[in-house]
Structures are given as structure tokens and as C-alpha cells.
Amino acid sequence: MAAGPVERSWCVVVPHHPTGARLARHRLAAELADLVPAVLLADLVAVLAELVGNAVRHADPLPGGVIRVAWRLREIPGGRLVQVRVTDGGAADGPLMRAADPDAADGRGLHIVSGLASRWGVERDGLGQSVWAEFDPAGTPCPDLVAAG
């Protein structure tokens, strides 16, 4: 009998506060340190920090003043697919990549996500929104925004 794909997932709740990004980064790094290459782990931590930071700055919290952070590791042909997902209470405007002036202090977060992840997108429902990013084994970044919902 052939075994199906191996999948592991984690979900944590962090405060809708700047400390939430630090807590999420540390938890992801601790859980995946022995499961993915160090270079990939650094990219995952950077993207997760951007997504949680964006949720804190631009979106409402989920009930209880929190953000839900999840990641999934799945074995696929050629290696491991990793997805990170940040769910918040939503915002009036969805996440958009914007042009940042070279001297601007912010505005580059989703460009970082796009440059490091293979794919990323946004899903909305009646409770809020989830912004996700996937890293495939080939490690090929794809700057397209995939929106659903």
C-alpha cells in the first residue's frame, strides 16, 4: 500500500500588536528549524513577519484582539511545499502592492513577499481575510497576486 503525501500543519494565535510578529517568527523558526533548509527558513520568517506586520498596521483584529497565524508543510514530488497564512479581521482595502519612493520608510512589504514566495494571495470571507504565501521546492518566485473570494 502506497503512503499518501506527508503533511504537517501548525496554527497559533498572536496578539494584534507588534509583539505578535515577534511571537509568530519565533514559533515558526522553532517548529521548522529541523524540517526545512536554513535559507528557506529565513525566507519564511521574513515573509511571515511582513504578513503579520501588515495585519497589525492595516487590518482589524479577529474577535479577542488577535491574529491567527498558520503554516503547513507538505511533501510533494521534488521536495516540500510550505505555506504560511495570516488571518485577520479584514480591512477596508485589501492588501495591494504599491510603488514606494526610494526614501520611504515603508511600502515594500508585499514586494518582499512577492520576491521570496513562489505564489501569494488573499482570500476573504464574511469574518475577515487571510493572506497566504507558498514556497515550492523549485523556489521560483512568482510576483502575481492571486485573489479569491
N, C-alpha and C positions, 0 to 999 in steps of 0.2 A: 504494500500500500504506500503510495507517494504522500509525502507530507506537504501540506499547503504552505503558503508563504508565512514566514515568521513575522509577527507584528507585536510591537510593544508600544504602549502609549502612557502618557502622564498628563495630569491636569492639576493645576494649582490655582488658588485664588490669592490675589495680592491686593494691597490697598490701592485705591485710585489716588495715588500720591507718588511723587518722585521716588520714594523709597521702594515702591512696587517694582520698578525696573531693576533695581539692585537685587532685590529678593529673587525675582524671576531669573536673572542672569546667573546668580549663584546656584540656584536649584538646577537649572538646565545643565550648567557646566558639571556639577557633581554627578548628575544622573547619566550623562552621556560621555563622560571623560574616557571610560574604558570601552566605549562602543563605536566611536567614530574617530577618524584621524584628527589630529590636533588642528590642522589647517581648517578643516570643515567645522570643527567645534568653535574656532574663533569667529568664523563667518556666521554661524548660528547664533552665537552670543551677541554679535554686533546687530544682526537683524532683529532679534528679539528685543534688544534694548531700544532700537528705533521704534518698533511697533508699540511697545508698552509706553514709551515716552510720548508718542503721538496720541495714544489713547488718553493719557493723563492731561496733555495740553489741549486737545481739541475735541474730546468726546465726553459725554456724560458717563457716570459710573453705572454699573449694574446695581440692582437693589442691594442695599447693605454697604454701599460706598466702595465697591470692589471691581476688579477686572479679572476675568478668567483667562488663564494662560495655559495652553496645551501644546504638546508636541508628540509626534508619532514617528516611529522608526519602523520601516517595513523592508524586508528582504525582497528584492526583485532581481530579475536577470541582470547581471552586470554589477550588482552591489546593493547598496542600501539607499532607499528613498527616505528623506527626512522632511517632515512638515512641521512648521511652527504656526500657531494660531493664537490671536489675541482677540477676545470678545469683550466689548464694552456696551454701554447703553446707547450708543449712536450719537451722531452729531447732525446739525442742520445741513451741512455739506459733507459729502463723503470724502475719503482720502483722495487727494489729487497731487500728481507731481507738478511742481511749479518751477519756473525759472528763478534761480537765486542769483542775486547780484554777487559778484566775487567778494565784496566786502561784507555781505550779510552774515549775521551771526547764526541764522537758521535757514531752513528751506531746502535742505539737501537730503533729508532723511529717506524719502521714498526713492531718491536716486541711488542711495546706498543700498537699499533693499533690492532694487531692480538690478544693480550691478553685481550683487553677490548671489542672489537666488536664481534658480532656473525659471521659476514662474512665481507670480504673486497675484493676489486678487482680493476682492471684497464680496462678502455675502451678507445680505440684510434680511431680517425677518421682523416681525412685529415687536420684538423685545429689544432689538439693537442691531449691532453689526459685528462681524468677525472679519479681521484682516489676516490673511494667511500668506505664507511663503513656503515654497517647496525647493528642495535641493536634491537633484537627481544624481546618480552615480557618475555620469559623464561630467557633471559640474559646469554645464554650459549655461551661462546667464542668458536670460531672455527678458528684455525690457518691456514686454507687453503687459498691460494691466488687463486682467480678466475679471470682469464684474458679473455677478449673478444676482438674481433676486429681484 
